[in-house]
Amino acid sequence: MRRLTEYLIQTADSPAYRSGNMEGMRHPAVDGKMIRAAGGLRSLIEEADELEKDGIIRAERKNLGADIVRIHYPVSAIPRLCRRVGIEDPRIRQIRWIKSAEKWACEAEGTFLDPYYEMLTGRLVSGQEVKKPDMEDEDFFLCLNRIALLETPVWRRQFSTEVLHDSKLFEKKYQSRIVTVLEEYSPLSEEGMSPDDILRVHGIRTYSQTLEWKGPLVYRIGNGGPIDSSSNVYGTVINAQTLEHAAPAASPGIQSIMLIENKANYESMEYRKDTLYIYCHGFFSPKELKFLSALTECTDENTEYLHWGDMDLGGIRIFLYNRRKLFPELKPYRMDPAAYGTAIAEGAGIPLKKEKKDKLQKLDAEELNGLKNCILETGLEIEQESLLSVK
């Protein structure tokens, strides 16, 4: 065993060495830590004698040469020390990782990952020992880059099979790490999105995507004839494939369009000839946004756009997202201080957690600032189900 050699490498393995900015000599003292690392004083002296004989180190001795008090060796000897124990020189490894990061960056050039790879390469060039991400794990970077370059939505297990040759490996090993990067660096990610939401807006389908509505909406599939959904008084549901090829064609008599966040509330709404109720479920996917944004092309200019959601941090975020991404004229429905006060008076309310309170305080709720202040003052959030009696 060459434990002293390993110890000398470890003591020199630093950001300065890994970045190529360490020169000159190293002079570690022989102390208790070194003796323990070397396996005892006798083992230390024996290995030091070998290293000195090979011209790698110089041992500073006392007691007529019987004891070693300090070891001197040049930084340039570290590659030789590494070869003695059969490990990769930390500087060589760092250079290899830098080249690897540059390669992955080149593949994803021009995408939202540019700042991510700039950050990663910067850390490596400065000599940091990067452990997250694992620079040896090529599959992580394959998944990350493939998502950034996706042009067509794909099912999660299909994606995993195509990239990793294992239908479940992405979900088991890489999903959470990928989502962390997407949360921070992708402009498609919104505060408050769930991991499934984030993957969905980036083209990774995590479940059978559907769009649901109640109302007299007419739509077409491709170049086909008009399909009138007015006879579906209990609601219309189109699946992912239909959504991909469908587009609104007409909205006869519709005066109001209401987005409803909660499924129970959506189900409780009765069919009306002048209202289109759309189940929101949270953050709409890109295909849903594309379909729904086309509604403005076939509705009357006086059509009212409403959003009814939870009176909490998530509900506020979803309202702001839908107004920014979908309907600029979107207005909140029963999400004002009066509706909040009524719900509280009737015993509704869930304690606001500190983490959510901190985020809510920093959020510009725009038109819902009144609701935001009510939540902060009472420390209670209201879920939409509490208002099921309201039609």
TIGUPA-186592 format. One record per residue: residue in one letter; x, y, z of N, C-alpha, C in turn. Coordinates in steps of 0.2 Angstrom, whole numbers, plus 5000, padded with zeros to 4 digits. Layout:
REM residues N
AXYZXYZXYZ
...
This chain:
REM residues 391
M500449945000500050005000500450065000
R500250114997500650174996500250234999
R500050235005499650275008499950345009
L500550355010500850415011500850455004
T500950414998500950444992500250474991
E499750434992499050464992498850524996
Y499150525002499050585006499450645003
L499950635000500350694997499950724991
I499650674988499250694982498650734985
Q498250704990497650734992497850804995
T498350814999498550885002498650934996
A498850914990499050964985498350974980
D497950924981497350924977496850984979
S496951044976496551104978496351134972
P495851184972495751224966496351254963
A496851284967497451314964497751254959
Y497851194962498151144958497751124952
R497151114953496651094947496651144942
S496651204944496651254939497251274935
G497851244938498451254935498851314937
N498651334943498951394946499351384952
M499551324953499951304959500651284956
E501151324958501851304956502351304962
G502951284961503451284966503451224970
M503651234977503751174981503151174986
R503051104989502651094994503051065000
H502851085006503251075012502851045018
P502450995017501950975023502350945029
A502150965035502550935041502250865042
V502750825045502550765047502150765054
D501550765054501150775060500650715061
G500250715066499850655068499350635062
K499150685058498650675053499050635047
M499650655046500050625040500250555043
I500450545049500650475052500050435051
R499450455053498850405053498650395046
A498750445041498550425034499050375031
A499650375033500150335031500150265034
G499750255039499750195042500150185048
G500450235051500950235056501550265054
L501950275059502650305058503050265054
R503150205056503550155053503450155045
S502750145044502550145037502750205033
L502650265037502750325034503550335032
I503950315036504650315035504850275029
E504650215029504850165024504650195017
E503950215017503750245010504150305008
A504250345013504650415012505350395009
D505650345012506350325010506250305002
E505750265000505650244993505550304989
L505150354991505050414987505650454986
E506050454992506650494991507150464987
K507250394987507650354983507550364976
D506850374974506650384967506750454965
G506950494969507050564968506450614967
I505850584970505250624970505150674976
I505350654982505350694987506050704991
R506050754995506650755000506350755007
A506650715011506350705018506850745022
E506550795026506950835031506950795038
R507550775040507650725046507950755052
K507850715058508250735064508450675067
N508750675073508950625077509350575073
L509850605070510350575065510050535060
G509450565057509150535051508650485053
A508550475060508050415061507350445061
D507150505062506450535061506450585055
I505850585053505650635047505250685050
V505350755049504950805052504550845047
R504850835041504450875035504650845029
I504250845024504350825017504250875012
H504750885008504850935003504750894996
Y504250924992504250904985503950954980
P504150954974503851004969503250984967
V502851034965502151024962502150984956
S502750994952502850954946502850884947
A502950864953503050794955502350754956
I501850794956501150764957500950714952
P501050724946500950674941501250604942
R501950614944502250554946502050514952
L501750554957501450524963500850484961
C500450514956499850484954499950424950
R500450424946500650364942500850304947
R501150324952501350274957500850234960
V500250264961499650234964499150224959
G499250234953498750214948498150254948
I498150324950497550364949497650424944
E497150454942497150504937497350564941
D497850604938498050664940497450714941
P497350744947496750794947496750844942
R497350874940497350924935497150894928
I497450834927497250804920496450794920
R496250764926495450754926495050824925
Q495350874928494950934927494950964920
I495550954917495550974910495050934906
R495050864907494650824904493850844905
W493750864911493050884912492850944909
I493350994908493251054905493051044898
K493450994895493350984888492650944887
S492450904892491850874891491250924892
A491350974896490851024897490751064891
E491351084888491351124882491051084876
K491151014876490750974871490050974871
W489750964878489050964879488751034877
A489151084879488951154878488851174870
C489351144867489351154859488751124856
E488551064859487951024856487251064858
A487251104863486651134865486751214864
E487151234860487351304859486651334855
G486551394858485951424855485351414859
T485351374864484751354868484751394875
F484251384879484251414885484851384890
L485151334888485651304892486351334891
D486351384887487051424886487251454893
P486851484897487051514903487251454908
Y486951394908487051344912487751314911
Y487951304904488551274903489151334904
E488951394903489451444905489651444912
M489151434916489251424924489651364925
L489451314922489851244924490551254921
T490651274915491351284913491751334917
G491451384919491751434924492051404930
R491551354933491751324939492351274938
L492351244933492851194931493551234930
V493551284926494151324925494451354931
S494051374936494251404942494551344947
G494451284945494751224949494251194954
Q493651214954493151184958493051114957
E493051074962492851004962492150994961
V491850984955491150984953490950914954
K490450904959490150844960489450844958
K489050904957488450904955488450954949
P488350934943488250864941488850824941
D488750764940489250714940489550714933
M490150744932490450754926490650684922
E490650634926490750564922490150534920
D489550564921488950534919488650564913
E488850534907488650564901487950564900
D487550514903486850504901486450564904
F486750594909486350654912486350714907
F486950724904487050774899486650764892
L486650694891486250674885485550694886
C485250674892484550694893484450764893
L484850804896484750874897484750914890
N485250894886485350924879484750904875
R484550844875483950814871483350854873
I483250874879482650904881482650984878
A483251014879483351074876483251084869
L483351024865483351034858482650994855
L482250974860481650944858481150984853
E480950964848480550994843479850974843
T479750904845479150874845479050844852
P478450854855478350824862478350744861
V478550714867478650644867478450614874
W478250554874478050524881478750514885
R478650524891479250514896479550444895
R479250394895479550324894479850314887
Q479550344882479750344875480450384875
F480450444878481050484879481650444882
S481450414887481950374891482250314887
T481750284883481950224879482450254873
E482250304870482650334865483350354867
V483350384873484050414875484450374879
L484050334884484450294888484350214887
H483950194882483850124881483550084886
D483150124891482850094896482250144898
S481650114897481050154898480950184904
K481250164910481050184916481650224920
L482250224916482850244919482850324920
F482550364915482550434916482150454922
E481550424923481150444929481450424935
K481850364936482150334942482750374944
K483150394939483850414940483950494939
Y483650514933483850584931483350634931
Q482650624932482150664931482250724936
S482350714943482350764948482950814946
R483550784944484150824943484050864937
I483650844932483550874926483050934927
V482550924931482050974933482351024937
T482851014941483251064945483551114940
V483851094935484151134930483651174926
L483151144924482651174920482251224924
E482151214931481851264935482251334935
E482951324935483351384936483551414929
Y483551374924483851404918483351414912
S482851374912482351384906481851434907
P481751474902481251534902480551504902
L480451434901479751404900479551384907
S480051384912479851364919479551424923
E479051404927478751464931478751444938
E478851494942478851474949478151444951
G478251394955477651354957477451294953
M477751284947477651224943477851164947
S477451114946477651044949478151014944
P478550964946479050934941478650914935
D478050884935477750864929477550924925
D477350974928477251034924477851054920
I478451054923479051084920479251034914
L479150974915479350924910478850934904
R478150944906477650944901477751014896
V477951064899478051124895478751124891
H479151074893479751064889479651004884
G479050974883478950924878478950854881
I479050844887479050774890478350764893
R477950724890477250704892477350654898
T477050674903477050634909476450594911
Y475950614907475250574908474850584902
S474250554901473850564896473550634896
Q473850674892473650744892472950754888
T472450794891471850804889471650874890
L471150894886470850964887470150954887
E469850984893469150974894468751044894
W468151044892467751104892467051084892
K466651134894465951134893465651194890
G465251194884465051254881465051234873
P464751284870464551274862465151294858
L465751264859466351274855466351224849
V466451254843466551224837467251214835
Y467551154834468251154832468351104826
R468951104823469051064818469651024819
I469750964816470350924817470650924810
G471250954809471550954803471150994798
N471050964792470650994787469950974787
G469750934792469050904792468550954794
G467950934793467350984794467251004802
P466851054803466751074810466351024814
I466651024820466350974825466051024831
D465351014832465051054836464951014843
S465251044848465251014855464651034859
S464151074856463651094861463151044863
S463150984860462750934862463050894868
N463650904869464050874875463850914881
V463250914884463150964889463450944896
Y463750884896464150864902464850874901
G465050904895465750914894466050874888
T466550904885466950874880467650864882
V467950814880468650794882469050774875
I469550804874469950784868470650764871
N470950714868471550684870472150714867
A472750694868473350734866473450734859
Q473250674855473350674848472850724845
T472250724847471750764844471950844846
L472150854852472450924853472950944849
E473350894847473950914842473750934835
H473150914833472950924826472250974826
A472050984832471351024832471451094833
A470951134831470951204832470251234833
P470151284837469451314837469251344830
A468551334829468351354822467751414823
A467351404829466851454830466651454837
S466351504840466151504847465451544847
P464951504844464251544843463951554850
G463751624851463451644856463851644863
I464451634863464851634869465051704871
Q464851724877464951784879465551784885
S465651734888466151724893466551664892
I467151664894467551604894467851604901
M467751554905468051544911468551484912
L469151504914469551444916469451424923
I469451364925469251344931469851294933
E470151314939470751274941470651204944
N470051194948469951134951469451094948
K469551024947469150984944468450974947
A468350974953467750974957467251034955
N467651094955467251154953467051154946
Y467451134942467351124934466751074933
E466751024937466250974936465551004938
S465551044943464951064946464651124942
M464951154937464651204933464251174928
E463651204927463151174923463251204916
Y463051174911463151194904462751254903
R463051304900462751364898462851384891
K462351404887462451424880462951484879
D462951524884463351584883464051584886
T464251524889464851524893465251464891
L465851474890466351414889466751404895
Y466651344899467051334904467651284902
I468251304904468851264903469151244909
Y469251174909469651144915470351164914
C470651204919471351224919471851174922
H471651144927472151094930472751124933
G472951174931473651204933473951244928
F474551234926474851264921474751234914
F474451264909474351234903474951214899
S474951164896475551134891475551184885
P476151174882476151214875475651204870
K475451144870474851124865474251154867
E474051144874473451174876473451254875
L474051284876474051354875473951374868
K474251334863474151344856473451344854
F473051294857472351284855471951334858
L472051354864471651404868471751474865
S472351484864472551554861472151574855
A472051514851471651524845470951544846
L470651544852469951564854469851634852
T470351674853470251744852470151764845
E470251714841470151734833469451714831
C469051684836468351664834467851684839
T468051724844467651754849467451824847
D466951854850466751924849467251964853
E467352024851467752074854467552084861
N466952074863466652094869466652034874
T466951974872466951914876467351934882
E467051904888467351914894467851854896
Y468451864898468851804900468951804908
L468851754911468851744918469251684920
H469551694926469951644929469751624936
W469551564938469251554945469751494947
G470151514952470651464955470651474963
D471151434965471251434973471451504975
M471251524981471551584984472151574988
D472651554984473251544988473851564983
L474451544985475051564981475051534974
G474851464974474751434967474251464963
G473651474966473151504962473351574959
I473651614963473851674960474351674955
R474851624955475351614950475051594944
I474551544944474251514938473851574935
F473451614939473151664935473551714932
L474151734935474651774931474951744925
Y475051684926475351644920474851644914
N474251624916473751624910473551694907
R473651744911473551804908474151824904
R474751814906475251824902475351784896
K475251724896475351674891474751664886
L474151684889473551654885473051714884
F472751744889472251794888472451864891
P472651914888472951974891472352004895
E471751994893471152024896470851984902
L471251934904470951884909470851924915
K470251914919470151944925469951884930
P470151894936469951844942469251844943
Y469051784945468351774947468251744954
R467951784958467851764965468551744968
M469051794967469651784970469851854973
D469351894975469451964978469351954985
P469552014989469552014996468851994999
A468252014995467652004997467451934997
A467651894992467551824991467951784997
Y468551814998469051785003468751795010
G468451855011468151865018467551815019
T467151805014466551765014466751695016
A467251665012467451605013467751595020
I468151645023468451635029467851635035
A467351675034466851685038466451615039
E466451575033466051515033466551455036
G467151475038467551425041468051395037
A468151415031468651395026469351425028
G469851385026470551415027471051365029
I471551365026472151315028472751355030
P473051345035473651385038474151385032
L474451455031474951465026475651445029
K475951405026476651385028477151435027
K477651435031478151495031478451495025
E478651445022479051445015478551475010
K477951465010477451495005477351565007
K477351585013477251655015477851695013
D478451675013479051705011478951725003
K478751675000478751674992478151724991
L477651714994477051764993477251834994
Q477551844999477751915001478151944995
K478551904992479051934987478651934980
L478051904979477751904973477351964971
D477451994965477052044963476352014960
A475852014964475251984962474752024958
E475052084956474652134951473952144953
E473452124949472752134951472552094957
L472952044959472752004965473152024971
N473352084971473752104977473252114983
G472652134982472152134987472052064991
L472052014987471951944989472651924993
K473151944990473851924993473851955000
N473652015001473752045007473252015012
C472651995010472151965014472451895017
I472851855012473151795014473651805019
L474051855018474651875023474351895030
E473851935030473551965036473251905040
T472951855037472551805041473051745042
G473451735037473951675038473551615035
L473051625031472551565029472551575021
E472551515018472451505011471751475010
I471451485004470751455003470851414996
E470651344997470651304991469951314988
Q469951304981469351324977468751284979
E468851224981468251174983467851204988
S468151254992467751284998467151324995
L467151344988466651384985466251344980
L466151284981465751244977465051264976
S464751294982464051314982463951374977
V464551404975464451464970464451444963
K463951464960463851454952463951514948
